[in-house]
Amino acid sequence: MLNGVTDSTTATAYSVAQQLVTTAWSLLFAIVLMVWVFGWSGGETLVTESYDEAKVRAVGQKEAREARKEAKKAAKHDAAA
């Protein structure tokens, strides 16, 4: 497409730099919006609450897995007896 206008190295460097700048701008914009909407401590609270809920869910899932594992062992033991 750019044959005769520029070489492939320059076009690639421009494209990569453009992607990096666009990504950096998007991240900065998202952080600013989050701070504006939730406030600095509100965003921190949101993340902390989500992390705490995830830990509780993980414990529940682990207990459910262990209960299923024990039920399978009991079923095998009953079948063998």
C-alpha positions as CSV (number, residue, x, y, z in Angstrom):
1,M,0.0,0.0,0.0
2,L,2.8,2.4,0.9
3,N,5.2,1.1,-1.7
4,G,7.1,4.0,-3.1
5,V,6.2,6.2,-0.2
6,T,8.2,4.6,2.6
7,D,10.0,1.4,3.5
8,S,8.5,-1.4,5.5
9,T,10.7,-0.7,8.6
10,T,9.4,2.9,8.9
11,A,5.8,1.8,8.4
12,T,6.1,-0.9,11.0
13,A,7.8,1.4,13.5
14,Y,5.0,4.0,13.0
15,S,2.3,1.4,13.4
16,V,3.8,-0.1,16.6
17,A,4.3,3.4,18.1
18,Q,0.8,4.4,17.2
19,Q,-0.6,1.2,19.0
20,L,1.5,1.9,22.1
21,V,0.4,5.5,22.3
22,T,-3.2,4.6,21.8
23,T,-3.1,1.9,24.5
24,A,-1.4,4.2,26.9
25,W,-3.9,6.9,26.3
26,S,-6.8,4.4,26.8
27,L,-5.4,3.2,30.1
28,L,-4.8,6.7,31.4
29,F,-8.3,7.8,30.3
30,A,-9.9,4.7,32.0
31,I,-8.0,5.4,35.2
32,V,-9.1,9.0,35.2
33,L,-12.7,8.1,34.6
34,M,-12.7,5.5,37.3
35,V,-11.3,8.0,39.8
36,W,-13.8,10.6,38.7
37,V,-16.8,8.2,39.0
38,F,-15.9,6.3,42.1
39,G,-13.4,8.6,43.8
40,W,-9.9,7.4,44.8
41,S,-11.1,5.6,47.9
42,G,-14.3,4.4,46.3
43,G,-12.3,2.6,43.6
44,E,-10.0,1.1,46.2
45,T,-13.1,0.0,48.2
46,L,-14.6,-1.5,45.0
47,V,-11.5,-3.5,44.3
48,T,-11.1,-4.6,47.9
49,E,-14.7,-5.8,48.2
50,S,-14.4,-7.7,44.9
51,Y,-11.2,-9.4,46.0
52,D,-12.8,-10.4,49.4
53,E,-15.9,-11.8,47.6
54,A,-13.7,-13.8,45.3
55,K,-11.8,-15.3,48.3
56,V,-15.1,-16.3,49.9
57,R,-16.3,-17.9,46.6
58,A,-13.0,-19.8,46.2
59,V,-13.4,-21.3,49.7
60,G,-16.9,-22.3,48.9
61,Q,-15.9,-23.9,45.6
62,K,-13.0,-25.8,47.4
63,E,-15.4,-27.1,50.0
64,A,-17.9,-28.2,47.3
65,R,-15.1,-30.0,45.4
66,E,-14.0,-31.8,48.5
67,A,-17.6,-32.8,49.3
68,R,-18.0,-34.2,45.7
69,K,-14.7,-36.1,46.1
70,E,-15.8,-37.6,49.4
71,A,-19.1,-38.6,47.9
72,K,-17.4,-40.4,45.0
73,K,-15.1,-42.2,47.5
74,A,-18.1,-43.2,49.6
75,A,-20.0,-44.4,46.5
76,K,-17.0,-46.5,45.3
77,H,-16.7,-48.0,48.8
78,D,-20.4,-48.8,49.0
79,A,-20.3,-50.4,45.5
80,A,-17.3,-52.6,46.5
81,A,-18.9,-53.7,49.7
